[in-house]
Amino acid sequence: MFVVFLDSQEVHSPIGVHEFERKSGVKLLISVRVKLRMAADSDHISRTLDYTHLVDIVESEARKERHLLETLASDIAAALQKESPKGIENIHIRIEKPQIPHEGYNAKACGVEYTCDCQQ
């Protein structure tokens, strides 16, 4: 079993509950871990998940306007399952929002994590 991952891909996304966030966009850091069922004796890209494909999916989904990080995480997972090779066992997504429009906010980030088990 292998895990292909993307760590803290920075994107600018029209996402947020507040209209001004969707209009101007916000910075997000998106991390994805994809657990694959594959043999270690294979040396062909068709047997794994290409990192560039992973980045393309994250970037594409992040460009779509949404209100919730939860929806973005779920949509990234769905796109990965639809557009990726067979053999995905599990997907874990972490979306961090470094700045939020809230007085007194002093945390490094807030966000969501989403895990789905895949039936491929």
C-alpha positions in Angstrom: 0.0 0.0 0.0 1.2 3.5 -0.9 0.1 7.0 -0.1 0.5 9.7 -2.7 0.2 13.2 -1.1 0.1 16.9 -1.8 1.1 19.1 1.1 -0.2 22.6 1.5 -0.9 23.5 -2.1 -1.6 27.2 -2.0 -4.7 28.3 -4.0 -6.8 31.5 -4.2 -10.5 30.5 -4.1 -13.8 32.3 -4.3 -15.1 30.7 -1.2 -16.7 31.8 2.0 -20.0 32.5 3.8 -19.4 36.3 3.3 -20.0 37.7 -0.1 -16.8 39.8 0.0 -14.8 36.5 0.5 -16.3 35.0 -2.6 -15.9 38.2 -4.6 -12.2 38.9 -3.7 -11.3 35.3 -3.0 -9.3 33.9 -0.1 -6.0 32.1 0.3 -6.3 28.4 1.2 -3.7 25.7 1.8 -5.0 22.3 0.6 -3.3 19.0 1.6 -4.5 15.7 0.1 -3.5 12.1 1.0 -4.5 9.3 -1.4 -4.0 5.7 -0.1 -3.5 3.3 -3.1 -3.8 -0.4 -3.4 -0.9 -1.2 -5.7 2.0 -3.6 -6.0 5.4 -2.4 -5.1 6.9 -4.2 -8.1 5.3 -1.9 -10.7 7.3 0.9 -12.3 4.6 2.4 -14.5 2.7 5.7 -13.9 -0.6 4.1 -14.9 -0.4 2.1 -11.6 -0.3 5.2 -9.4 -1.6 8.7 -9.1 0.4 11.3 -11.0 1.2 14.3 -8.8 0.4 16.8 -11.6 -3.0 15.3 -12.0 -3.6 15.7 -8.2 -2.6 19.3 -8.4 -4.8 19.9 -11.5 -7.8 18.5 -9.7 -7.2 20.6 -6.6 -6.7 23.8 -8.6 -9.7 23.2 -10.8 -12.1 22.5 -7.9 -10.7 25.5 -5.9 -11.6 27.9 -8.8 -15.3 27.2 -8.4 -17.4 29.5 -6.2 -18.7 27.9 -3.0 -19.8 28.9 0.5 -18.3 26.1 2.5 -14.8 24.4 2.8 -16.7 21.2 3.6 -18.2 21.3 0.1 -14.8 21.9 -1.5 -13.3 19.0 0.3 -16.1 16.7 -0.7 -15.9 17.9 -4.4 -12.1 17.3 -4.5 -12.6 13.7 -3.3 -15.4 13.1 -5.8 -13.3 14.4 -8.7 -10.3 12.3 -7.6 -12.5 9.1 -7.5 -14.0 9.9 -10.9 -10.8 11.0 -12.8 -8.1 8.8 -11.2 -7.0 5.2 -11.8 -8.6 2.3 -10.0 -7.1 1.2 -6.7 -7.8 4.2 -4.5 -8.6 2.9 -1.0 -8.9 6.1 1.0 -8.7 9.9 0.5 -8.0 12.4 3.3 -8.2 16.1 2.6 -7.2 19.0 4.9 -8.1 22.6 3.9 -6.6 25.4 6.0 -7.8 29.0 5.8 -5.0 31.1 7.2 -7.0 34.3 7.6 -10.6 34.7 8.6 -12.6 37.9 9.0 -13.2 37.7 12.7 -12.0 40.0 15.4 -9.7 38.4 18.0 -8.6 35.6 15.6 -5.1 34.6 16.6 -4.8 31.0 15.4 -2.4 30.0 12.7 -5.3 28.6 10.6 -8.8 27.2 10.8 -10.4 24.7 8.4 -11.7 21.3 7.8 -10.5 17.7 7.3 -12.5 15.1 5.4 -11.8 11.4 4.9 -13.7 9.1 2.6 -13.2 5.4 2.0 -13.4 4.5 -1.7 -15.1 1.6 -3.2 -13.2 1.3 -6.5 
